[in-house]
Amino acid sequence: MQTSSRTKIAVLYPAFLGGGAEAVGLWILEALKDQYEVTLFTVAGVDFDRLNAMYGTHLSDETIKTESLFSGKRAAFVNSCIANNWHIRMVLFHTLIRRLKAQRHDFATCVSAYNAVDFGDKGINYIHWINVLDSSKFYNLLSDTKPERVKNYCNLANSKMVAERIEGAYKTTPDVLYPPVVIDVQDVPWDEKEYAFICSGRLTLPKEPHKVIEILGRVRDRGHKIKLHMTAGGGGVYAWKYRNRIREMVAERSDWITLHENLSYADYTDVLSKCQFGIHYKTEPFGISIAEMIKAGAVPFVRSFGGQVEIVGEDNKELFFYDPDEAVEKICFVLENEPLQVQMREAMVAQKTLFSTERFMNEFQQVVAEHLDPSLSSKDSEESAEASPASEPSVPVGV
């Protein structure tokens, strides 16, 4: 029985270790905290003050209850184990899911901000990628997880590309709700920005920052004296060999490449705000760093397949490349065409609106309200249709 006047909701986010999914988890809490009594289920204790400073939220122990497996001094050690050992991560994450399911009936519904979860009952999943928590039959036994039950929940995807993968993996069609882009950038006029590219992300082989260095080196060989700023965190203890390789490549090109490691939030936004262009080589389910580039006023070049295409805008094909050879040609063409640069800058302004925190919260609140009371969905749709002019069709979630 609920003792609070507000509806109780459980939110699952196993570990706060950085990244775009973390921002989504925190802004889900922000969206729910005023309307519902929210309990966060996480493996280790949470420092809301630190997270608020990083992501612009206003969360506290007074507004969010926390249910964790570990707290105090053990939290940092546990998070380190989670970051660097997949087996430990799976054991702890599924142990957390089992604990939540044991308390499931204390809540009106459960929300996973960290991919698909089989709650055993009513729930909402925000899915960044498929089979993250349910890929192992062995660990699934720990939490009584059955991937085939995911289709029974209210599922959201962070991009159209991920939505297609969800259809294949879970046999269900999710709505698309783009993540919020949380970055307080400076409004630097284009002419005052540096003739430089920004490349941000972990220094790990899957991100392939070495390809970025090689591509822009070839662009420079074509006479374009651009510079490159690389902003990066580490990537765990297993990435040291590749990280050293990148450092060596940067040292050999120190006249035009600057590597910024482990920047503070303020310093990162300062570097980002001052670059005219961006580049990202890896294909992404979404690609939060690319959305940050756009929000900062940079024009980004990205691969021609993956979730990042939606961020840049599918019509802006001048900014897409399939491989390094095409990247060099596309970049040189834009650098040599000032009217096209203006056109692309204007196009990026339009893309910014897709990723605001306000839009994310409003749409997520609507999803939760309709999930708890399905009658609201048809009623709101009818009211919206009556209020909207015929020439202005309503916008579906995430589009």
Residue, then its C-alpha position, 0 to 999 in steps of 0.5 A: m500500500q502506498t503511504s505517499s500522496r504521490t505515485k511511486i516510481a522506481v528508476l533503475y540506473p546501475a552505475f554512474l560512470g560517465g557518458g551520454a546514457e548517464a545524462v539520460g538517466l539523470w534527466i529522467l529523474e529530473a523529469l519525474k521528481d516533482q510529479y512522483e515519489v521517485t526511488l533510484f536503484t543503483v549499485a553504489g551510492v550517488d553524489f548528486d552534487r557532483l552529478n548536478a555540476m556535470y549535467g545541470t540537473h537539480l537533484s538531491d537526497e530530499t527529492i530522490k530516494t536511493e536504494s543501493l547495494f553499496s554505499g560510503k567508501r566502498a562505492a568508489f572501489v565498486n565502480s572501478c570494478i564495474a568499469n573494468n570487469w564485464h563479469i563483475r558488472m553483470v553480477l552486480f547489475h543483475t543482483l540490482i535488478r533482482r532486488l528491484k523486482a523483489q520490491r516491484h509491487d511497492f511501485a506503480t511502475c518501473v523505469s530503466a534508464y539503462n537499456a532493456v530490463d525485464f521487470g516481470d510486470k509493468g515498466i518503461n525501458y529507455i534503450h540506448w543499445i540492444n542486449v546490453l543487460d540480457s546477452s548472457k543466459f547465465y547472468n539472466l538466471l540471476s535476475d530471472t530475465k527473459p529477453e522475449r518479455v521485453k516486448n511487453y513493456c513500454n519501450l523507447a529508443n534513442s534513435k531511429m537506427v536503434a529502434e530498427r535494431i530493437e525491432g529485430a532483437y525484441k520483436t517490438t516497435p519502440d517510439v524514438l525519444y532523442p536524448p537531452v544534450v546537456i552542455d552550457v556552451q559559449d556563443v562564440p561568433w563563427d569568425e572568432k572561432e578557430y580554424a580547427f576541428i574538435c574530436s571528442g570521445r574516449l581514446t579507445l580503438p572502437k572510437e578510432p581517433h587514429k583515423v581522424i588524425e590520418i584523415l585531417g593529416r591528408v586534408r592538411d596535405r591538400g593545403h588546408k592548414i586546419k588544426l585539431h583539438m582532441t578531448a578525451g577521457g581514458g577508457g579504462v585500464y585495458a586501453w592504455k596501449y592504444r592510448n599511448r599510440i594516440r599520444e605518440m601520433v599527437a606528439e609527432r604532429s604537435d604543430w597542429i594537434t592538441l590533446h586535452e585529457n580529462l578536462s573539467y566540464a568548463d574547460y571542455t566546453d571552452v575548447l568545444s565552443k572555439c572550434q569551427f568544425g567537428i569530426h567523429y569516425k565511429t558509427e554510433p547508436f546516437g552519438i552525444s559528442i556529435a550533438e554537443m558539437i552542433k549545440a556549440g555551433a560547430v559543423p561536424f563531419v560523420r560516417s554516412f550510416g549510424g545514429q549520428v546521421e539523424i543528429v546531423g540531419e539526413d538531408n545534409k549529405e555534404l557532411f557524411f562520409y563512408d570511408p577515409d578517402e571520401a572524408v578527405e574529399k568531403i571535408c576539402f569540398v566544404l572548406e573550399n566552398e564558403p557559401l556551402q559552409v554558411q548553408m551547413r551552419e544554418a542547417m545545424v541551428a535547426q538540428k539543435t532544437l531536437f536535443s533540448t532538455e526541456r523537450f526531453m522532459n516534456e516528452f518523457q513526462q507524457v510517456v509516463a503519464e500515458h503509460l500509467d493511464p492509457s486513457l490519456s493517450s487517445k484523449d490527448s490525441e483528440e484534443s491535440a487534433e482539435a487544437s492544431p491547424a490542419s496545415e501543422p500536423s502534430v510531431p510524434v515523440g522524438v522526431 
